[in-house]
Amino acid sequence: KRANDCLSGFELPAKKPDMDNVIKAYLDAMNDVVYVDDKQIVSITAWQVYSTVPCVMVSVSEKLL
């Protein structure tokens, strides 16, 4: 029942891995590849959804002042 509730969007999947750990791992992995250092990151939007297929999707954009 809980899996069905998560798949339908009725319940949020608040479970491991912790979102902050996932974000940190990907920010560190993109150092010297996407940007010089992750201290350049000024904004992050993230959400965790339940899926039968585990994955991580990352989108990066540059904002010039």
DSSP file (Angstrom, degrees, kcal/mol; ACC not computed):
  #  RESIDUE AA STRUCTURE BP1 BP2  ACC     N-H-->O    O-->H-N    N-H-->O    O-->H-N    TCO  KAPPA ALPHA  PHI   PSI    X-CA   Y-CA   Z-CA
    1    1 A K     >        0   0    0      0, 0.0     4,-2.4     0, 0.0     5,-0.2   0.000 360.0 360.0 360.0 -43.3    0.0    0.0    0.0
    2    2 A R  H  >  +     0   0    0      1,-0.2     4,-2.4     2,-0.2     5,-0.2   0.907 360.0  51.1 -64.0 -41.4    2.8    2.5    0.9
    3    3 A A  H  > S+     0   0    0      1,-0.2     4,-2.7     2,-0.2    -1,-0.2   0.912 111.0  48.8 -61.2 -42.4    4.6    1.9   -2.4
    4    4 A N  H  > S+     0   0    0      2,-0.2     4,-2.0     1,-0.2     6,-0.3   0.892 110.0  51.5 -64.2 -40.1    1.3    2.5   -4.3
    5    5 A D  H  <>S+     0   0    0     -4,-2.4     5,-1.8     2,-0.2     6,-1.6   0.894 112.5  46.2 -63.1 -39.8    0.7    5.7   -2.3
    6    6 A C  H ><5S+     0   0    0     -4,-2.4     3,-1.0     4,-0.2    44,-0.4   0.919 111.7  50.5 -68.6 -44.3    4.2    6.9   -3.2
    7    7 A L  H 3<5S+     0   0    0     -4,-2.7    -2,-0.2     1,-0.3    -1,-0.2   0.848 111.5  48.5 -62.9 -33.8    3.9    6.0   -6.8
    8    8 A S  T 3<5S-     0   0    0     -4,-2.0    -1,-0.3    -5,-0.2    -2,-0.2   0.554 115.7-115.4 -83.4  -7.3    0.5    7.9   -7.0
    9    9 A G  T < 5S+     0   0    0     -3,-1.0    -3,-0.2    -4,-0.5    -2,-0.1   0.492  85.8 116.7  87.3   3.0    2.0   11.0   -5.3
   10   10 A F  S   <S+     0   0    0     -5,-1.8     2,-0.4    -6,-0.3    -4,-0.2   0.840  79.0  32.9 -72.5 -32.9   -0.2   10.6   -2.3
   11   11 A E  S    S-     0   0    0     -6,-1.6    -2,-0.3    -9,-0.2    -1,-0.2  -0.975  82.1-127.5-126.9 138.8    2.7   10.0    0.1
   12   12 A L        -     0   0    0     -2,-0.4     2,-1.8     1,-0.1    37,-0.1  -0.631  25.2-120.0 -83.4 142.8    6.2   11.4   -0.2
   13   13 A P        +     0   0    0      0, 0.0     2,-1.8     0, 0.0    -1,-0.1  -0.499  37.6 174.0 -84.2  73.1    9.1    9.0   -0.1
   14   14 A A        +     0   0    0     -2,-1.8     2,-0.3     4,-0.0     4,-0.1  -0.594  38.3 109.6 -81.2  84.7   10.9   10.2    3.0
   15   15 A K        -     0   0    0     -2,-1.8     4,-0.1     2,-0.2     0, 0.0  -0.899  59.7 -27.9-148.7 173.5   13.5    7.4    3.2
   16   16 A K  S    S+     0   0    0     -2,-0.3     2,-0.1     2,-0.1     3,-0.0  -0.407  96.1  62.0 -70.1 147.9   17.2    6.8    2.7
   17   17 A P  S    S-     0   0    0      0, 0.0    -2,-0.2     0, 0.0     2,-0.1   0.451  88.5-126.2 -79.4 150.9   19.4    7.9    1.1
   18   18 A D    >>  -     0   0    0      1,-0.1     4,-1.8    -2,-0.1     3,-0.6  -0.402  14.1-127.6 -63.5 137.3   19.1   11.3    2.8
   19   19 A M  H 3> S+     0   0    0      1,-0.2     4,-2.5     2,-0.2     5,-0.2   0.870 106.8  56.1 -56.6 -41.1   18.7   14.1    0.2
   20   20 A D  H 3> S+     0   0    0      1,-0.2     4,-2.2     2,-0.2    -1,-0.2   0.850 106.7  50.6 -64.2 -32.7   21.6   16.1    1.5
   21   21 A N  H <> S+     0   0    0     -3,-0.6     4,-2.0     2,-0.2    -1,-0.2   0.881 110.5  48.8 -70.9 -38.1   24.0   13.2    1.1
   22   22 A V  H  X S+     0   0    0     -4,-1.8     4,-2.0     2,-0.2    -2,-0.2   0.937 112.7  48.1 -65.4 -46.6   22.9   12.6   -2.5
   23   23 A I  H  X S+     0   0    0     -4,-2.5     4,-2.7     1,-0.2     5,-0.2   0.933 111.2  50.2 -60.1 -47.5   23.3   16.3   -3.4
   24   24 A K  H  X S+     0   0    0     -4,-2.2     4,-2.5     1,-0.2     5,-0.2   0.900 108.5  52.7 -60.0 -42.5   26.7   16.5   -1.8
   25   25 A A  H  X S+     0   0    0     -4,-2.0     4,-2.0     1,-0.2    -1,-0.2   0.914 113.1  43.2 -61.3 -43.5   28.0   13.4   -3.7
   26   26 A Y  H  X S+     0   0    0     -4,-2.0     4,-1.5     2,-0.2    -2,-0.2   0.874 112.2  52.3 -73.5 -36.9   26.9   14.8   -7.0
   27   27 A L  H  < S+     0   0    0     -4,-2.7     4,-0.5    -5,-0.2     3,-0.3   0.933 112.3  46.5 -61.7 -44.6   28.2   18.3   -6.3
   28   28 A D  H >< S+     0   0    0     -4,-2.5     3,-1.1     1,-0.2    -2,-0.2   0.893 109.8  54.0 -63.6 -39.7   31.6   16.8   -5.4
   29   29 A A  H 3< S+     0   0    0     -4,-2.0    -1,-0.2     1,-0.2    -2,-0.2   0.790 105.9  53.3 -66.5 -27.1   31.6   14.6   -8.5
   30   30 A M  T >X>S+     0   0    0     -4,-1.5     4,-2.6    -3,-0.3     3,-2.0   0.522  79.3 120.1 -88.5  -4.8   31.0   17.6  -10.8
   31   31 A N  B <45S+a   35   0A   0     -3,-1.1     5,-0.2    -4,-0.5     6,-0.2  -0.362  87.4   6.0 -57.5 137.6   34.0   19.5   -9.4
   32   32 A D  T 345S+     0   0    0      3,-2.3    -1,-0.3     4,-0.2     4,-0.2   0.536 128.9  66.1  62.5   8.4   36.5   20.3  -12.1
   33   33 A V  T <45S+     0   0    0     -3,-2.0    -2,-0.2     2,-0.5    -1,-0.1   0.675 118.6   9.5-116.8 -55.6   34.1   18.8  -14.7
   34   34 A V  T  <5S+     0   0    0     -4,-2.6     2,-0.3     1,-0.3    -3,-0.2   0.771 139.2   2.8 -96.5 -33.9   31.1   21.2  -14.7
   35   35 A Y  B   <S-a   31   0A   0     -5,-1.3    -3,-2.3     1,-0.1    -2,-0.5  -0.925  73.2-109.4-146.5 167.3   32.6   24.0  -12.6
   36   36 A V  S    S-     0   0    0     -2,-0.3     2,-0.3     1,-0.3    -4,-0.2   0.940  98.6  -6.9 -67.9 -47.3   35.9   24.7  -10.9
   37   37 A D    >   -     0   0    0     -6,-0.2     3,-2.1    -5,-0.1    -1,-0.3  -0.994  64.8-118.9-150.8 147.2   34.6   24.2   -7.4
   38   38 A D  G >  S+     0   0    0     -2,-0.3     3,-1.4     1,-0.3   -10,-0.1   0.561 103.1  81.9 -68.7  -4.9   31.2   23.6   -5.8
   39   39 A K  G 3  S+     0   0    0      1,-0.2    -1,-0.3     3,-0.0    -3,-0.0   0.651  80.1  69.5 -69.2 -12.6   31.5   26.8   -3.9
   40   40 A Q  G <  S+     0   0    0     -3,-2.1     2,-0.3     2,-0.0    -1,-0.2   0.629  74.2 104.9 -77.0 -13.8   30.3   28.5   -7.1
   41   41 A I    <   +     0   0    0     -3,-1.4     3,-0.1     1,-0.2    -6,-0.0  -0.531  38.7 168.1 -70.7 126.7   26.9   26.9   -6.6
   42   42 A V        +     0   0    0     -2,-0.3     2,-0.3     1,-0.3    -1,-0.2   0.524  62.2  28.3-116.5 -11.4   24.4   29.6   -5.5
   43   43 A S        -     0   0    0      2,-0.0     2,-0.4     0, 0.0    -1,-0.3  -0.980  57.1-177.8-153.9 138.0   21.1   27.9   -5.9
   44   44 A I        -     0   0    0     -2,-0.3     2,-0.4    -3,-0.1    -3,-0.0  -1.000   6.0-171.0-137.0 135.9   19.8   24.3   -5.7
   45   45 A T        +     0   0    0     -2,-0.4     2,-0.3     2,-0.0    -2,-0.0  -0.998  22.0 164.3-121.8 127.0   16.4   22.8   -6.3
   46   46 A A        +     0   0    0     -2,-0.4     2,-0.3     2,-0.0    -2,-0.0  -0.991  13.5 174.8-144.0 149.2   15.9   19.2   -5.4
   47   47 A W        -     0   0    0     -2,-0.3     2,-0.5   -28,-0.1    -2,-0.0  -0.988  21.9-136.2-150.8 154.9   13.2   16.7   -4.7
   48   48 A Q        -     0   0    0     -2,-0.3     2,-0.3     2,-0.0    -2,-0.0  -0.941  23.0-176.8-113.9 129.3   12.9   13.0   -4.1
   49   49 A V        -     0   0    0     -2,-0.5     2,-0.3   -37,-0.1   -42,-0.1  -0.929  28.6-112.9-125.1 151.8   10.3   10.9   -5.8
   50   50 A Y        +     0   0    0    -44,-0.4     2,-0.3    -2,-0.3   -41,-0.0  -0.644  43.9 164.8 -81.9 137.2    9.4    7.3   -5.5
   51   51 A S        -     0   0    0     -2,-0.3   -44,-0.0     1,-0.1     4,-0.0  -0.990  46.8-135.0-149.7 153.0   10.1    5.2   -8.6
   52   52 A T  S    S+     0   0    0     -2,-0.3    -1,-0.1     1,-0.2    -2,-0.0   0.607 102.4  58.7 -81.6 -12.1   10.4    1.5   -9.5
   53   53 A V  S    S-     0   0    0      2,-0.0    -1,-0.2    -3,-0.0     2,-0.1  -0.946  87.8-137.6-118.9 108.1   13.6    2.5  -11.4
   54   54 A P        +     0   0    0      0, 0.0     2,-0.3     0, 0.0    -4,-0.1  -0.407  42.0 139.1 -66.3 136.1   16.3    4.1   -9.3
   55   55 A C        -     0   0    0     -2,-0.1     2,-0.4     2,-0.0    -2,-0.0  -0.982  42.2-137.6-164.6 166.0   18.0    7.1  -10.9
   56   56 A V        -     0   0    0     -2,-0.3     2,-0.4     2,-0.0     0, 0.0  -0.999  16.0-162.1-131.0 131.8   19.3   10.6  -10.4
   57   57 A M        -     0   0    0     -2,-0.4     2,-0.4     2,-0.0    -2,-0.0  -0.961   7.7-170.6-115.6 132.6   18.7   13.4  -12.9
   58   58 A V        -     0   0    0     -2,-0.4     2,-0.4     2,-0.0    -2,-0.0  -0.979   7.0-175.4-125.8 133.6   20.9   16.5  -12.8
   59   59 A S        -     0   0    0     -2,-0.4     2,-0.4     2,-0.0    -2,-0.0  -0.998   7.0-170.4-127.3 130.2   20.4   19.7  -14.8
   60   60 A V        +     0   0    0     -2,-0.4     2,-0.3     2,-0.0    -2,-0.0  -0.967   6.0 177.0-123.2 134.5   23.0   22.5  -14.6
   61   61 A S        -     0   0    0     -2,-0.4     2,-0.4     2,-0.0    -2,-0.0  -0.982  23.6-130.3-135.9 152.0   22.6   26.0  -16.0
   62   62 A E        -     0   0    0     -2,-0.3     2,-0.6     2,-0.0    -2,-0.0  -0.832  14.8-161.2-101.5 134.4   24.8   29.1  -15.9
   63   63 A K        -     0   0    0     -2,-0.4     2,-0.4     2,-0.0    -2,-0.0  -0.960   7.1-158.5-117.3 116.2   23.4   32.4  -14.8
   64   64 A L              0   0    0     -2,-0.6    -2,-0.0     1,-0.1     0, 0.0  -0.753 360.0 360.0 -93.2 137.9   25.3   35.4  -15.9
   65   65 A L              0   0    0     -2,-0.4    -1,-0.1     0, 0.0    -2,-0.0   0.459 360.0 360.0 -83.1 360.0   24.9   38.6  -14.0
